[in-house]
Amino acid sequence: MEEGDLAIKVKMLFFGPLAESMGEREIEVAALHGSTAMDLIDRFRLNPMLDSGLRVAIDGVVGADLDTKLSDASEIAFLPPVSGG
């Protein structure tokens, strides 16, 4: 196995109040090959926000399975809950 097989780079995009609380709108992170969006959610302690309606899009698919293995250059977008009025 080559070194490149051990890690992938994924982009995490944050919107709304989450971008402010994270201090960034976009970060690139290294993750182990086979990592899932749920692994990143755990790593960055975003679980409480999932419970309060945070939506996640993987490579442009809102509501994608958070246990799907990410590939190199995947984009994971964290979208705030839509508020009605």
Phi and psi in radians as a Rosetta constraint file:
Dihedral C 1 N 2 CA 2 C 2 CIRCULARHARMONIC -1.536 0.35
Dihedral N 2 CA 2 C 2 N 3 CIRCULARHARMONIC 2.791 0.35
Dihedral C 2 N 3 CA 3 C 3 CIRCULARHARMONIC -0.991 0.35
Dihedral N 3 CA 3 C 3 N 4 CIRCULARHARMONIC -0.649 0.35
Dihedral C 3 N 4 CA 4 C 4 CIRCULARHARMONIC -1.094 0.35
Dihedral N 4 CA 4 C 4 N 5 CIRCULARHARMONIC -0.356 0.35
Dihedral C 4 N 5 CA 5 C 5 CIRCULARHARMONIC -1.377 0.35
Dihedral N 5 CA 5 C 5 N 6 CIRCULARHARMONIC -0.251 0.35
Dihedral C 5 N 6 CA 6 C 6 CIRCULARHARMONIC -1.477 0.35
Dihedral N 6 CA 6 C 6 N 7 CIRCULARHARMONIC -0.388 0.35
Dihedral C 6 N 7 CA 7 C 7 CIRCULARHARMONIC -2.450 0.35
Dihedral N 7 CA 7 C 7 N 8 CIRCULARHARMONIC 2.629 0.35
Dihedral C 7 N 8 CA 8 C 8 CIRCULARHARMONIC -2.179 0.35
Dihedral N 8 CA 8 C 8 N 9 CIRCULARHARMONIC 2.769 0.35
Dihedral C 8 N 9 CA 9 C 9 CIRCULARHARMONIC -1.925 0.35
Dihedral N 9 CA 9 C 9 N 10 CIRCULARHARMONIC 2.246 0.35
Dihedral C 9 N 10 CA 10 C 10 CIRCULARHARMONIC -2.198 0.35
Dihedral N 10 CA 10 C 10 N 11 CIRCULARHARMONIC 2.709 0.35
Dihedral C 10 N 11 CA 11 C 11 CIRCULARHARMONIC -1.875 0.35
Dihedral N 11 CA 11 C 11 N 12 CIRCULARHARMONIC 2.254 0.35
Dihedral C 11 N 12 CA 12 C 12 CIRCULARHARMONIC -1.871 0.35
Dihedral N 12 CA 12 C 12 N 13 CIRCULARHARMONIC 2.217 0.35
Dihedral C 12 N 13 CA 13 C 13 CIRCULARHARMONIC -1.987 0.35
Dihedral N 13 CA 13 C 13 N 14 CIRCULARHARMONIC 2.325 0.35
Dihedral C 13 N 14 CA 14 C 14 CIRCULARHARMONIC -2.078 0.35
Dihedral N 14 CA 14 C 14 N 15 CIRCULARHARMONIC 2.423 0.35
Dihedral C 14 N 15 CA 15 C 15 CIRCULARHARMONIC -2.214 0.35
Dihedral N 15 CA 15 C 15 N 16 CIRCULARHARMONIC 2.739 0.35
Dihedral C 15 N 16 CA 16 C 16 CIRCULARHARMONIC 1.120 0.35
Dihedral N 16 CA 16 C 16 N 17 CIRCULARHARMONIC -2.560 0.35
Dihedral C 16 N 17 CA 17 C 17 CIRCULARHARMONIC -1.034 0.35
Dihedral N 17 CA 17 C 17 N 18 CIRCULARHARMONIC -0.480 0.35
Dihedral C 17 N 18 CA 18 C 18 CIRCULARHARMONIC -1.133 0.35
Dihedral N 18 CA 18 C 18 N 19 CIRCULARHARMONIC -0.644 0.35
Dihedral C 18 N 19 CA 19 C 19 CIRCULARHARMONIC -1.075 0.35
Dihedral N 19 CA 19 C 19 N 20 CIRCULARHARMONIC -0.685 0.35
Dihedral C 19 N 20 CA 20 C 20 CIRCULARHARMONIC -1.185 0.35
Dihedral N 20 CA 20 C 20 N 21 CIRCULARHARMONIC -0.760 0.35
Dihedral C 20 N 21 CA 21 C 21 CIRCULARHARMONIC -1.228 0.35
Dihedral N 21 CA 21 C 21 N 22 CIRCULARHARMONIC -0.535 0.35
Dihedral C 21 N 22 CA 22 C 22 CIRCULARHARMONIC -1.399 0.35
Dihedral N 22 CA 22 C 22 N 23 CIRCULARHARMONIC -0.360 0.35
Dihedral C 22 N 23 CA 23 C 23 CIRCULARHARMONIC 1.391 0.35
Dihedral N 23 CA 23 C 23 N 24 CIRCULARHARMONIC 0.087 0.35
Dihedral C 23 N 24 CA 24 C 24 CIRCULARHARMONIC -2.558 0.35
Dihedral N 24 CA 24 C 24 N 25 CIRCULARHARMONIC 2.647 0.35
Dihedral C 24 N 25 CA 25 C 25 CIRCULARHARMONIC -1.642 0.35
Dihedral N 25 CA 25 C 25 N 26 CIRCULARHARMONIC -0.414 0.35
Dihedral C 25 N 26 CA 26 C 26 CIRCULARHARMONIC -2.638 0.35
Dihedral N 26 CA 26 C 26 N 27 CIRCULARHARMONIC 2.290 0.35
Dihedral C 26 N 27 CA 27 C 27 CIRCULARHARMONIC -2.347 0.35
Dihedral N 27 CA 27 C 27 N 28 CIRCULARHARMONIC 2.597 0.35
Dihedral C 27 N 28 CA 28 C 28 CIRCULARHARMONIC -1.876 0.35
Dihedral N 28 CA 28 C 28 N 29 CIRCULARHARMONIC 2.252 0.35
Dihedral C 28 N 29 CA 29 C 29 CIRCULARHARMONIC -2.195 0.35
Dihedral N 29 CA 29 C 29 N 30 CIRCULARHARMONIC 2.627 0.35
Dihedral C 29 N 30 CA 30 C 30 CIRCULARHARMONIC -1.613 0.35
Dihedral N 30 CA 30 C 30 N 31 CIRCULARHARMONIC 2.383 0.35
Dihedral C 30 N 31 CA 31 C 31 CIRCULARHARMONIC -2.368 0.35
Dihedral N 31 CA 31 C 31 N 32 CIRCULARHARMONIC 2.714 0.35
Dihedral C 31 N 32 CA 32 C 32 CIRCULARHARMONIC -1.179 0.35
Dihedral N 32 CA 32 C 32 N 33 CIRCULARHARMONIC 2.535 0.35
Dihedral C 32 N 33 CA 33 C 33 CIRCULARHARMONIC -0.967 0.35
Dihedral N 33 CA 33 C 33 N 34 CIRCULARHARMONIC 2.291 0.35
Dihedral C 33 N 34 CA 34 C 34 CIRCULARHARMONIC 1.672 0.35
Dihedral N 34 CA 34 C 34 N 35 CIRCULARHARMONIC -0.027 0.35
Dihedral C 34 N 35 CA 35 C 35 CIRCULARHARMONIC -1.182 0.35
Dihedral N 35 CA 35 C 35 N 36 CIRCULARHARMONIC 2.720 0.35
Dihedral C 35 N 36 CA 36 C 36 CIRCULARHARMONIC -2.071 0.35
Dihedral N 36 CA 36 C 36 N 37 CIRCULARHARMONIC 2.944 0.35
Dihedral C 36 N 37 CA 37 C 37 CIRCULARHARMONIC -1.063 0.35
Dihedral N 37 CA 37 C 37 N 38 CIRCULARHARMONIC -0.617 0.35
Dihedral C 37 N 38 CA 38 C 38 CIRCULARHARMONIC -1.100 0.35
Dihedral N 38 CA 38 C 38 N 39 CIRCULARHARMONIC -0.637 0.35
Dihedral C 38 N 39 CA 39 C 39 CIRCULARHARMONIC -1.050 0.35
Dihedral N 39 CA 39 C 39 N 40 CIRCULARHARMONIC -0.736 0.35
Dihedral C 39 N 40 CA 40 C 40 CIRCULARHARMONIC -1.216 0.35
Dihedral N 40 CA 40 C 40 N 41 CIRCULARHARMONIC -0.656 0.35
Dihedral C 40 N 41 CA 41 C 41 CIRCULARHARMONIC -1.067 0.35
Dihedral N 41 CA 41 C 41 N 42 CIRCULARHARMONIC -0.738 0.35
Dihedral C 41 N 42 CA 42 C 42 CIRCULARHARMONIC -1.141 0.35
Dihedral N 42 CA 42 C 42 N 43 CIRCULARHARMONIC -0.802 0.35
Dihedral C 42 N 43 CA 43 C 43 CIRCULARHARMONIC -1.036 0.35
Dihedral N 43 CA 43 C 43 N 44 CIRCULARHARMONIC -0.679 0.35
Dihedral C 43 N 44 CA 44 C 44 CIRCULARHARMONIC -1.732 0.35
Dihedral N 44 CA 44 C 44 N 45 CIRCULARHARMONIC 0.199 0.35
Dihedral C 44 N 45 CA 45 C 45 CIRCULARHARMONIC 0.933 0.35
Dihedral N 45 CA 45 C 45 N 46 CIRCULARHARMONIC 0.868 0.35
Dihedral C 45 N 46 CA 46 C 46 CIRCULARHARMONIC -1.717 0.35
Dihedral N 46 CA 46 C 46 N 47 CIRCULARHARMONIC 0.040 0.35
Dihedral C 46 N 47 CA 47 C 47 CIRCULARHARMONIC -0.943 0.35
Dihedral N 47 CA 47 C 47 N 48 CIRCULARHARMONIC -0.777 0.35
Dihedral C 47 N 48 CA 48 C 48 CIRCULARHARMONIC -1.052 0.35
Dihedral N 48 CA 48 C 48 N 49 CIRCULARHARMONIC -0.545 0.35
Dihedral C 48 N 49 CA 49 C 49 CIRCULARHARMONIC -1.267 0.35
Dihedral N 49 CA 49 C 49 N 50 CIRCULARHARMONIC -0.562 0.35
Dihedral C 49 N 50 CA 50 C 50 CIRCULARHARMONIC -1.052 0.35
Dihedral N 50 CA 50 C 50 N 51 CIRCULARHARMONIC -0.728 0.35
Dihedral C 50 N 51 CA 51 C 51 CIRCULARHARMONIC -1.148 0.35
Dihedral N 51 CA 51 C 51 N 52 CIRCULARHARMONIC -0.432 0.35
Dihedral C 51 N 52 CA 52 C 52 CIRCULARHARMONIC -1.727 0.35
Dihedral N 52 CA 52 C 52 N 53 CIRCULARHARMONIC 0.316 0.35
Dihedral C 52 N 53 CA 53 C 53 CIRCULARHARMONIC 1.824 0.35
Dihedral N 53 CA 53 C 53 N 54 CIRCULARHARMONIC 0.078 0.35
Dihedral C 53 N 54 CA 54 C 54 CIRCULARHARMONIC -1.019 0.35
Dihedral N 54 CA 54 C 54 N 55 CIRCULARHARMONIC 2.309 0.35
Dihedral C 54 N 55 CA 55 C 55 CIRCULARHARMONIC -1.837 0.35
Dihedral N 55 CA 55 C 55 N 56 CIRCULARHARMONIC 2.601 0.35
Dihedral C 55 N 56 CA 56 C 56 CIRCULARHARMONIC -2.166 0.35
Dihedral N 56 CA 56 C 56 N 57 CIRCULARHARMONIC 2.337 0.35
Dihedral C 56 N 57 CA 57 C 57 CIRCULARHARMONIC -2.060 0.35
Dihedral N 57 CA 57 C 57 N 58 CIRCULARHARMONIC 2.303 0.35
Dihedral C 57 N 58 CA 58 C 58 CIRCULARHARMONIC -1.969 0.35
Dihedral N 58 CA 58 C 58 N 59 CIRCULARHARMONIC 2.096 0.35
Dihedral C 58 N 59 CA 59 C 59 CIRCULARHARMONIC 0.867 0.35
Dihedral N 59 CA 59 C 59 N 60 CIRCULARHARMONIC 0.747 0.35
Dihedral C 59 N 60 CA 60 C 60 CIRCULARHARMONIC 1.498 0.35
Dihedral N 60 CA 60 C 60 N 61 CIRCULARHARMONIC -0.035 0.35
Dihedral C 60 N 61 CA 61 C 61 CIRCULARHARMONIC -1.780 0.35
Dihedral N 61 CA 61 C 61 N 62 CIRCULARHARMONIC 1.866 0.35
Dihedral C 61 N 62 CA 62 C 62 CIRCULARHARMONIC -1.276 0.35
Dihedral N 62 CA 62 C 62 N 63 CIRCULARHARMONIC 2.355 0.35
Dihedral C 62 N 63 CA 63 C 63 CIRCULARHARMONIC 1.425 0.35
Dihedral N 63 CA 63 C 63 N 64 CIRCULARHARMONIC 0.266 0.35
Dihedral C 63 N 64 CA 64 C 64 CIRCULARHARMONIC -1.096 0.35
Dihedral N 64 CA 64 C 64 N 65 CIRCULARHARMONIC 2.747 0.35
Dihedral C 64 N 65 CA 65 C 65 CIRCULARHARMONIC -1.124 0.35
Dihedral N 65 CA 65 C 65 N 66 CIRCULARHARMONIC 2.086 0.35
Dihedral C 65 N 66 CA 66 C 66 CIRCULARHARMONIC -1.244 0.35
Dihedral N 66 CA 66 C 66 N 67 CIRCULARHARMONIC -0.179 0.35
Dihedral C 66 N 67 CA 67 C 67 CIRCULARHARMONIC -1.722 0.35
Dihedral N 67 CA 67 C 67 N 68 CIRCULARHARMONIC 0.097 0.35
Dihedral C 67 N 68 CA 68 C 68 CIRCULARHARMONIC -1.239 0.35
Dihedral N 68 CA 68 C 68 N 69 CIRCULARHARMONIC 2.392 0.35
Dihedral C 68 N 69 CA 69 C 69 CIRCULARHARMONIC -1.176 0.35
Dihedral N 69 CA 69 C 69 N 70 CIRCULARHARMONIC 2.340 0.35
Dihedral C 69 N 70 CA 70 C 70 CIRCULARHARMONIC -1.427 0.35
Dihedral N 70 CA 70 C 70 N 71 CIRCULARHARMONIC 2.684 0.35
Dihedral C 70 N 71 CA 71 C 71 CIRCULARHARMONIC -1.946 0.35
Dihedral N 71 CA 71 C 71 N 72 CIRCULARHARMONIC 2.932 0.35
Dihedral C 71 N 72 CA 72 C 72 CIRCULARHARMONIC -1.008 0.35
Dihedral N 72 CA 72 C 72 N 73 CIRCULARHARMONIC 2.375 0.35
Dihedral C 72 N 73 CA 73 C 73 CIRCULARHARMONIC 1.287 0.35
Dihedral N 73 CA 73 C 73 N 74 CIRCULARHARMONIC 0.240 0.35
Dihedral C 73 N 74 CA 74 C 74 CIRCULARHARMONIC -1.099 0.35
Dihedral N 74 CA 74 C 74 N 75 CIRCULARHARMONIC 2.653 0.35
Dihedral C 74 N 75 CA 75 C 75 CIRCULARHARMONIC -2.036 0.35
Dihedral N 75 CA 75 C 75 N 76 CIRCULARHARMONIC 2.251 0.35
Dihedral C 75 N 76 CA 76 C 76 CIRCULARHARMONIC -2.046 0.35
Dihedral N 76 CA 76 C 76 N 77 CIRCULARHARMONIC 2.024 0.35
Dihedral C 76 N 77 CA 77 C 77 CIRCULARHARMONIC -1.832 0.35
Dihedral N 77 CA 77 C 77 N 78 CIRCULARHARMONIC 2.350 0.35
Dihedral C 77 N 78 CA 78 C 78 CIRCULARHARMONIC -1.881 0.35
Dihedral N 78 CA 78 C 78 N 79 CIRCULARHARMONIC 1.993 0.35
Dihedral C 78 N 79 CA 79 C 79 CIRCULARHARMONIC -1.919 0.35
Dihedral N 79 CA 79 C 79 N 80 CIRCULARHARMONIC 2.311 0.35
Dihedral C 79 N 80 CA 80 C 80 CIRCULARHARMONIC -1.180 0.35
Dihedral N 80 CA 80 C 80 N 81 CIRCULARHARMONIC 2.743 0.35
Dihedral C 80 N 81 CA 81 C 81 CIRCULARHARMONIC -1.059 0.35
Dihedral N 81 CA 81 C 81 N 82 CIRCULARHARMONIC 2.537 0.35
Dihedral C 81 N 82 CA 82 C 82 CIRCULARHARMONIC -1.423 0.35
Dihedral N 82 CA 82 C 82 N 83 CIRCULARHARMONIC 2.203 0.35
Dihedral C 82 N 83 CA 83 C 83 CIRCULARHARMONIC -1.694 0.35
Dihedral N 83 CA 83 C 83 N 84 CIRCULARHARMONIC 2.389 0.35
Dihedral C 83 N 84 CA 84 C 84 CIRCULARHARMONIC -1.694 0.35
Dihedral N 84 CA 84 C 84 N 85 CIRCULARHARMONIC 2.921 0.35
